[in-house]
Amino acid sequence: MGSKAQRQNQHAGKLMRKIAKFKKKNLDTEGLEKELAYTLGGKKRPEFKTGAEADARLKRRHSS
């Protein structure tokens, strides 16, 4: 399977090839470039809530 670094490098390489292919066809590459920035460490992924914090059923509304 390879080490984590190898898998990350493969992912980045595939993204770069896909971006080049999309640019040749004049397609939008904004999302791919954003993912490449996350992969290469240039940009930090946004935080998001998980579990009980994100479950709308568990939220209680208190009107004061």
C-alpha positions as CSV (number, residue, x, y, z in Angstrom):
1,M,0.0,0.0,0.0
2,G,2.9,2.4,0.6
3,S,3.6,4.9,3.3
4,K,1.4,7.9,4.1
5,A,3.8,10.2,2.3
6,Q,3.7,8.0,-0.9
7,R,-0.1,8.0,-0.9
8,Q,-0.2,11.8,-0.4
9,N,2.3,12.3,-3.3
10,Q,0.3,10.0,-5.6
11,H,-2.9,12.0,-4.7
12,A,-1.1,15.3,-5.5
13,G,0.2,13.9,-8.8
14,K,-3.2,12.7,-9.9
15,L,-4.7,16.1,-9.0
16,M,-2.0,17.9,-11.1
17,R,-2.7,15.7,-14.1
18,K,-6.4,16.2,-13.7
19,I,-6.0,20.0,-13.5
20,A,-3.9,20.0,-16.7
21,K,-6.5,17.9,-18.5
22,F,-9.3,20.2,-17.4
23,K,-7.4,23.3,-18.4
24,K,-6.8,21.8,-21.9
25,K,-10.6,21.4,-22.2
26,N,-11.2,24.9,-20.8
27,L,-13.1,23.4,-17.8
28,D,-13.4,24.9,-14.3
29,T,-10.5,23.8,-12.0
30,E,-11.3,25.9,-8.9
31,G,-12.2,22.9,-6.7
32,L,-9.3,20.8,-7.9
33,E,-6.9,23.6,-7.2
34,K,-8.3,24.1,-3.8
35,E,-8.0,20.4,-3.0
36,L,-4.4,20.5,-4.3
37,A,-3.6,23.4,-2.0
38,Y,-5.0,21.3,1.0
39,T,-2.9,18.3,-0.1
40,L,0.3,20.2,-0.5
41,G,-0.2,22.0,2.9
42,G,-0.5,25.5,1.5
43,K,-4.0,25.8,2.9
44,K,-5.6,24.4,6.0
45,R,-8.9,22.5,5.7
46,P,-11.9,24.3,7.3
47,E,-13.2,23.0,10.6
48,F,-16.6,21.4,10.8
49,K,-18.8,20.1,13.6
50,T,-19.3,16.4,14.0
51,G,-21.3,14.1,16.2
52,A,-23.7,15.6,18.8
53,E,-22.6,19.1,18.0
54,A,-23.8,18.8,14.4
55,D,-27.0,16.8,15.1
56,A,-29.9,19.2,14.8
57,R,-32.2,16.8,16.7
58,L,-30.1,17.3,19.9
59,K,-30.2,21.0,19.9
60,R,-32.6,22.7,22.3
61,R,-34.1,26.1,21.8
62,H,-34.4,28.3,24.8
63,S,-36.1,31.6,24.4
64,S,-35.2,34.2,27.0
